[in-house]
Amino acid sequence: MSEIKEAVGLQPLNLTDGAVRELKKIMEAQNITDDHGLRIGVKGGGCSGFSYSMGFDVKKEKDKVYTINGIKVYMEQAHGIYLLGMEIDWIEGLNNRGFSFNNPNATDTCGCGTSFSA
């Protein structure tokens, strides 16, 4: 468990250039202020047991703060075990448009790509 805590102190996940571009567009369009960061986490639910949560929020007491590719990211340390090594990308295609989550910790995922089990 201490290995995970040490690793989370570094950069727990990656935001691709496409995800960063889209996040910056959203921040500008919604007038997101500097006291907000991108909250990334997990919650119980979804067809595979857990689902990802992502949105702009203010810092909370239990949050670890990271700067990932120029984006301020808030994440509860307890979520690190599920998110360590994950890559978030922005996909823009004919049949699919949105953020995708490539999580090496997921043992199973559902068809929608936003639900997983670990």
C-alpha positions in Angstrom: 0.0 0.0 0.0 2.9 2.4 0.7 4.1 2.0 -2.9 0.7 3.3 -4.1 0.8 6.3 -1.8 4.3 7.2 -2.9 3.3 6.9 -6.6 0.2 9.0 -6.1 2.5 11.8 -4.7 4.0 12.0 -8.3 1.6 12.2 -11.2 -1.2 9.6 -10.8 -2.7 9.9 -14.3 -2.1 11.5 -17.7 -4.1 13.9 -19.7 -3.5 13.7 -23.4 -3.0 16.8 -25.5 -6.5 16.3 -27.0 -8.0 16.1 -23.5 -6.1 19.2 -22.4 -7.3 21.2 -25.4 -10.9 20.2 -24.8 -10.7 21.0 -21.0 -9.3 24.4 -21.8 -12.2 25.1 -24.2 -14.7 24.1 -21.5 -12.9 26.2 -18.9 -13.1 29.2 -21.1 -16.7 28.7 -22.2 -17.9 28.2 -18.7 -15.7 30.9 -17.1 -14.0 28.5 -14.7 -12.0 30.6 -12.2 -8.5 29.9 -10.9 -9.9 28.7 -7.5 -11.3 25.7 -9.4 -9.6 22.6 -10.6 -10.5 19.4 -12.4 -11.8 16.9 -9.9 -11.2 13.3 -11.1 -12.4 10.4 -9.0 -14.5 7.2 -8.9 -17.9 6.4 -7.4 -19.8 3.2 -6.8 -22.3 2.4 -9.6 -22.4 1.8 -13.2 -22.8 -1.6 -14.9 -19.4 -2.8 -13.9 -19.3 -1.6 -10.2 -17.5 1.7 -10.4 -17.8 4.8 -12.6 -15.5 7.7 -13.2 -16.4 11.2 -12.0 -14.9 14.3 -13.6 -15.8 17.9 -13.3 -14.6 21.3 -12.2 -14.7 22.0 -8.4 -13.0 23.8 -5.6 -10.4 22.1 -3.5 -11.6 20.1 -0.5 -9.8 19.0 2.6 -9.0 15.5 1.6 -7.7 16.4 -1.9 -4.3 16.0 -3.3 -3.4 18.7 -5.8 -1.5 18.0 -9.0 -0.7 20.0 -12.1 -0.9 17.7 -15.1 -0.1 19.2 -18.5 -1.0 22.6 -17.2 -4.3 21.6 -15.7 -4.8 21.8 -11.9 -6.3 18.4 -10.9 -7.9 17.5 -7.5 -8.1 13.9 -6.4 -8.9 12.2 -3.1 -5.9 10.1 -2.2 -8.1 7.1 -1.6 -9.1 7.1 -5.3 -5.4 6.7 -6.4 -5.6 3.0 -6.1 -8.2 2.9 -8.8 -6.8 5.7 -11.0 -3.0 5.2 -10.9 -1.6 5.1 -14.4 -4.9 6.1 -16.1 -4.9 8.1 -19.3 -7.8 10.5 -20.1 -8.1 11.4 -23.8 -10.6 13.3 -25.9 -12.1 11.3 -28.8 -13.8 13.0 -31.7 -15.2 10.6 -34.3 -18.3 9.9 -36.3 -19.9 7.6 -33.8 -18.2 8.7 -30.6 -17.3 12.1 -29.1 -16.2 12.7 -25.6 -13.6 11.9 -22.9 -12.2 8.3 -22.9 -10.6 6.6 -19.9 -7.9 4.1 -20.4 -7.4 2.6 -17.0 -4.7 -0.2 -16.5 -6.3 -1.1 -13.1 -9.6 -2.0 -14.6 -10.2 -5.8 -14.6 -13.5 -5.4 -16.6 -15.2 -2.5 -18.4 -18.6 -2.0 -19.9 -19.5 -1.0 -23.4 -20.0 2.6 -22.6 -16.4 3.0 -21.3 -17.3 4.9 -18.2 -17.8 2.0 -15.9 -15.3 -0.5 -14.7 -14.4 -3.1 -12.0 -11.1 -3.4 -10.3 
